[in-house]
């Protein structure tokens, strides 16, 4: 198959001298933004150039340049940070960013609104706290996600340790990061060629690559949506190994039928000690066979579908030098959001704090950021970010539980029993005004949509029914809408594609139900489905299962833009 000419981004990467390009020079310049070449390379270092889109038109009409700002994303395997690291992030958010912290579905922290002149200081401050932003964005292995809950036993600790191990060994080997951001000693004068990177070479990967580690009884990390997933096989109270899943990915493009969401396929089984070698082999296949001409077609899922699972297994086994064992008979049966109090053992507990859409900030109603800062400073817990955009305070002595509750209450922070079921399971991506890809509102719109949905669910007797509602400002899938029970995906300004019938467990894709629905009609559009569900559901049947069983999405589809493909691992 003809690979076609390399894309512009591929040329930038290949000629970047190990992700350096013009970055060092442009970081030091007094401009408010970067050139296109530097902007692409900046992503590999953990930052995106953005502008305030609320101001874009007015500034253009006034003959002014856009209000350039930067988003910086930290790389936090399994979402785990220490008390000191959390306080460092909080300080950076107040000193250099817009005064908020954003918890992502990949268990990262994002800081928004950073000026170019403060970019280096922000990244250096994170490094001083022993946190890196290298590889948090760009065409490399992104943050490795895993269940963060420190439950009884050591299973989650094993998974978190594996996440950290994989992350460390799958980082790019360039010294450019330290040279540019941390004033490391430049080696350009003595170096005749870029550092050797045995995994990424000089071209890195065709597109981003996501890795997740999940558990059958708790798929909180949505393991099937990752390029590479490890689903734990538990025996005799320990992780005996992992089923290896490949080819998941939720991005798509409106109107482009060759792009679609896909759930991962089962490749085989690996022992824990072999997981890194398996990961490197899978990444290498993506490196060697991913599409470097068409970036829309460059994710690993398209390699799987273009060439077939058996071919892919053969390529992985060739790189491993051995056959992969057959996958074990394991399926996902449960999911938890880990909110509220949970016993941790040895006289300690952890507490899951609900954070609407992942935004940690102070408002007139709730001083969440101040409350968390005070708890972390006084109690010194561990902090773990969840794939549901929430936060866990861990290792809290039972004698400190009352203090934690008092601080939260004093600052108006809602306890989980005061959050509706539909709201606690809902998620939105940031979208406007920061994301350059957004074509509709998401984070700022979803709370109002949920207000209306809560009223209807209460009227129908469905207030306690758990199901996922997810909203995104574009079809790229950052809040995992394609596995949701109900999803609202930005289609154009203030209009959305509506999908229904995904799975709370993350094991089934939703199908398109309606298109170009105005925001103020979203709840009314799905209300007939909810009414049917309330009247016709089977005992214990969730909404997504009902919608899938009755095929109501397929029966009522109104000229869908695309239909999500079913692919259950």
N, C-alpha and C positions, 0 to 999 in steps of 0.2 A: 504494500500500500504506500502510495506516494505521501511522504510526510509534509510536503509543501515547504515554502521558505519560512525561516524563523520569524516570529513576531518581533515587533520593536522592543518589547520587554525582554525577550530572549537575547537580543543583541546587546541591550544595556547590561544585563547580568554577565554575559560572557566577556565583555570588554571592561568590566568594572574593577579589575585588579583586586579580586577578593572582597567585593562589596564596598570598595572605597570610592571609586569614581571621583566626582568633584565635591563630595560631601564635606570634607575637612575645610576646604576653601569657602564653601558657601555657608557653612555653620558660622564661620568667623566673620562673614560679611554683614553689613548693616541693613540688608534687605529684609522685608517682612515675610518672604516666601522663598521657595526653592525652584530651580529649573526642573523640567520634566524628568531628566535623567536622574538628578539627585532625589527627586520626589519618589521615584520608583525604588531606588536603593534604600531610602529612608525607612521603608516598610520593614525591611529585613532587620533593622535596628530597633524596631518596636514602636514606630511612630507613623502617624498619618497626617498629611497636611489637609486641613479642612478650612472652611470659612463659615461665618455666621450667616446662614441662608435667610434668616429673618431680615437681615439688613441688605441682602444682595441687590435687590431691585433699586432700593432708594439710593444706595451708594453708586450703582451704575448710572442712574439718572443724574446724579450730582457730579459725574465724571471722576469718581473716586475708585480706587482699587478695592477688591473685596476685603472684608474684615478677616484676614487670615488668622487662624488659630490652629493649634496642633493637639491631637490626641496621642497620649503615650500609654502603651499597654505593657504591663509587667507580665513576666512568665512565671507562673506559680503552680508547679506540678501538684495535682490533687487539691489545689486551692489552699494549701497550708502556709500560714505565716505565724511568726512569733508575736508576742505582745509588742516588743520593740519595733518590729517591722510594721505592724499595723499603725502604731503611733507615728512612724516615719511617713507612711502614706498619707495619714491625716494631715500632717504638717505640710507636706508637699502640696496637697490639695488646697490648703489655705494660702500658702505662700506664692505658688506659681500658677495654679489652675483656677477653676471657677468655683471653688469652695465645696465641691461634691466629689464623692467617690462612686464609681459605677462598677457593680459586680456583674460580670458577664456570664453567659451560659457555658463558657469554657473555663470557669473558675479563675478568671483573671481579674485584676483591678485595672480599670481604665480611668485616666485623668483627662478631663476635657478643658479646652479653653486656654491652653498654654501658648504664650507668645513665643515667636521664634528666638528672641533674645534670651528667653528663660529655658529653652529646650535642653541645652547642655547641662545647666544647673539641676534641672529636674531629674534627668537620667543619672547624673552623677550622685545625686542624693539617694536615689534608689540603690545604686551600686554600693554606696556607703552602708546601707542597711542590708547588704549581702543579697540583693535581689537584682536579677538581670532583666532587660527588655529584649535582648538579642533573641531573634527567632519567635517572638510573640506575634509577629506579622510576617508577611513575605512568603515566598515559594520554598518553604522548608517545613519540617515537622513542627507544628504549633504546640501549644500547651497540652500536656498529657492529662486527661481528666480521669478521675476515679471517685468512688464514693468516699466522702470526707468524714462520715460519722464514726467517732471512736467508740463503737459498741463493744459489749462484752466479748472477750476473746481477742485474738490477734489478727483475724482475717483482714479487717480494713487496714490495719497497720501494714500488713504484708503488701496490700494493693497500693497503698500510698508510697511505700518504699520502692516498689517496682516502678511507679509513675516517676519518681525522682530519678531512679536509675536510668530509665529509658530517656527521659528528658536530657539528662547530662550527657549521655553518649550519642544523642542524635542532634546535638547542637552543631552549627557550622564551626569550622576550625579556624576561621579567619581571625587575625589580630586587629583587624580594622576597627572593631568595636572599641577596644581599649585605646587605640591610637586617637580616635576621633572624639570620644566622649569622656575618657578618663585620663587624658593627657599621657597616655603610654608613649614610650619612646618610639618614634617613627622608624621604620626599617626600610623605607623606600630607597634610601641612598645606597644601601648595601644589598638589597634584594633584586635579583634579576628576573624573578618570576613569582607569581602568587604562592602562598603557602599551599602545600599539598593537602587536599581534603579528600580522603579515600571514599567517602560516601557521596558528597555533593559535587565533587569535581569543580569545574569553573562555571557551570551553567545552573547548578542547584536543581530544584525540581521544576517540572512544568507548571505546577500550581501548588497551592497550600495543601498540607497533608495533616489530617487529624487522627489522633489516637485516643481511645477510651478503654477503661478497665471496668467491667461491670460484674454484678452478682445476679444469679438467677432469681433470688428472692428480693432483690432491690436494684432495679435497673434505673437508678436515679441519674445516671450519666448518659442515658440513651445510647447504649453501646452500639446498636445497629446503625446509627446515623454516622458513624466514623469511617474514614478510609480504612483504618485498621482497628479492630476491636478484639479485646481479650475478655472472654466470658468465663468467669471462674468456675472450675469444677471442684466442688467441696466434698471431701470424704474424711470421715473420722475427725471432724473438727479442724481440718486444715485445708489449705488450697493445694490440691493434688496436681493441678495444672490448669490450662486454659484452652477452651475452644477458640480457634483463631478465625475471626470474621474479617472479610475484606470487601471493599467496594461500596461502602456506604457513603452517602453525601446528599445534602438537601438543597443545594443551590439549583436554580433554574433561571430561565430568561423568558419573559412574556413574549409570546408569538414565535418562539424558536422551538419547534417540536423536537429538535435533536438534543435539547437540554431537558433534564427532568430530575426529580428527586429519586433516590434509590436506597433501599435498605441493604445492609451488608449480606453477603453470602458466606456460608460455612466453608472454610478451606481445609481445616484439619485440627489437630491437637498439638499442644506443646507443653513440656514440663516447664515449671517456673524458671529454672536455670537456663533454659534455651530460648526464653522469650525475646531477649535482645537480639540474638542471631536471626531469629525469625523476622523480627521487626526490620532489621537492616536489609534482609533479603527482599521483603515486600517493598520497602522504600526504593531499593535498587531497581526493581522491575518498573516501578512508576517512573523513576529517573530515566531509564533506558527506552521506555516504550510510550510514555505519555506524549500527548500532542503538543508540540512546541510551535505550531503554526497558528492554531485557533485556540485562544485561551478559554473560550466558552466550552471547548471540548477537551480540556486538558486535565480534568480530575481523574483520579484512579478508577472511578466507577465506569468511565467510558472505555478504559483499557479492558476491563472485565467484560463488558458487553460486546465490544468489537472483536475480541479474540477468544472469549470463552473461558469458563472457570477451569476446565481441565488443562488448557494451555497455560493459564496463569499458574496453576499448581506446579506444573512441570518446570516453569521458569524459576519459581521459588525454590523447588527442590534441587534444581541444578546449582543454584547459588549456595544452598546449604550443604550440598554434597551428600545428601541422604533424603530418604522419603519422609514425609510428614505422617505421623500416626493418624488414624481415622478419628474424627471428632467423637466425643462422648455424647451420650443421649441426655442433653441438658437443654431446658427451655426456660424462658423468663416467665415467672409467675407473680412477681410483686414489684411494687415501687413505693418509696417513702420520701417525704419531703423533710423529715427530721426536725420539724418545728416543735417548739415547746421544750419542756424538761425531759431528759432521758438519763437513766442511771448509766454511769460509765464504769463503775466498780471501784473498789479500794477507797470508798468514802468520797468519791468525786462524781460530778454530773456534768453533762453538757446541755446547753440551752440554744435552741434554734430560733433566731430572730427573723421575723418576716420583714422583707424589704421590698416594697412595691416596685416592680420593674427594675430591681437592683440598684436604685438610686439612693445613696446614703447622703442625706442633706438635712438641714434644719429648715422647718417651715413654721408658720404661725400655729399650726395644729400640733406639730410634733417635732421636737428637737432631737431627732434620731442621731445625727452625727455627734452632737455634744454628749448624748447619753452613752453612746458606744465608746467615745474617747474617755469618758470618766470611768466607765466599767473597766476598760482595758488598763488604764493607768492605776486604778486602785486595787483591782482583783488580780491582775496579771494573768489572764487566761490565755490559752492558745486560741487562735482564730483560724477558721476554715471557711472558705467560700464554697457554695454549693452550685451544682449545675442548674438549679431552679432560681438562681440569682439571690439567694438568701445567704445568711451568715450564721455560723455556729460558734458559740463561745464555749471552749472546751476546758477540761481539767479544773472545774470549779469545785472547790471544797464545799461539802454539804453545809458547812457553817456560813458560807458566803452566799447561799442561794437567796436568802431574804434581802441581802444588800443589793444584789443584781435586780431583783424584782422592784425594790424601792426606787432605784435610780431610773429604771425604765418608766415606772409609773409617774415619777416626779417630772419627767420630760415629755409626758403624753404619748409614749410609744405604745402602740396597741399590742396586747398579748394575743397569742394565736387564737384563743377562744373568742376574741372579738373581731376576727377576720372571717368573712364568709368563705365557704368551701370553694366556690368558683373563683374567688379572688386569690386565695392562697395558692391555687394551682395555675394561675394565669401568668403569662409572660409577654413582654414586648421588647423589641430592639430599640436602640436610641432614636434612629431615624432623624427627622427634622428637630432642630435646625443644624445639627452638626454633620451628619453623614452625607457625603457627597453623592451617594447612590440612591438615597431615599427619594421616592416620587410621591409619598403620602405620609401623613402623620402616623405615629405608632405609640411611643412612650407617653406622649402628651395627650393622646386620644383614648387609649385603652381604659383609664380609670373612669371616664364618663360613660363609655360603652358598658362597662361592668356595673355601674350604678343602675342603669336601665335593666340590664340582664338580671341583676339580683332581685329586683322587684317582680319580674315575670317568673323567675324560678320559685320564689316564695309563694306566689299565687298558684302555681302548678303543683306545689308540694314537693319540689325538687331541690330545695335549698341545701340539703345535706348530701346530694348526689355528687360524687367526685368525678369531674371531667375537666379536661384541659381546654382553655381558650387562649389562643396565641395570636398576636398581631405583629405584622412587620410592615415596614415602609416600602419594601421592594420584594422581589421574588427570590432574593439570594439566601433566605432561610436562616438568618442569624438567631432567631428565637425558636428555631425548630418547628415552624408551623405545619410542615407536611406530615408530621406524626401526631398532630393534635386531634382531639375530638371535634373541635370547631376552630377554624383558622380564618383570619382576615388578612389578606395579603395585598399591600398597596399596588394598585393597578394604574392609576393616574391621580391627579390632584383631588384628594378627598373622596376617591372611589376605590373599591376593593373587590378582589376576587374572593369568594367565600368557598371554603372547603369543609367537608364534614366526613366523619367516619374513620378517623385515625384511632390510635389506641393509647390509652393512658400508660400502658406498659412500653410504648415505643416500638412495637413489633408489627405495626401495620401502617401503611400510608393512607392518607385521606384522599377523597375524590372531589373534584370540582362540582359545586352545587349551583352557584350563581356567579355572575360576572358584572363588573362595573356598578356595584351597589354603592350608593352614597353612604357616607358614614352615619348619617342620622337615620338610615333605614336598615342598618345591619341587624339590630335586634329583631325588628319586625320581619326581616327576611328569614331568620332561623326559628322564629317563634312557632310557625306551624309544625316544624319538625319536633320541637320540644313538646308541643301539645300531643302529638302522636306518640312520642316516646313515653310521656306520662301515662297515657291511656293503654298502650299496647306492650310495654316492656315485659320481659320475662323476669321472674324473681332473681335479683342480684345482677341483672344485666345492665352494664354501663351504656351511656349514650352512644359512644363510638361503636360498640359491638352491635347495638340495635340498628344504627344507621347502616352498618356494613351488612348485617343479616337481611334487612329489608330492602337494601339497595335503593333507599330513598334519594340518595345523591344522584345516582345514575338515572332514576326515573324522572327526576325533576330538573335535570341539568338544563341550563339555558345558554346554549352556545358557549361552552367553556373555552377558555383560552388554551388550556392544556389539561389533560387528565393525568393525575399522578399514577405512576406504574406500581402495581402491586409487586412486592418482592420480599417475602418473609424468609429470614434465615432459619 
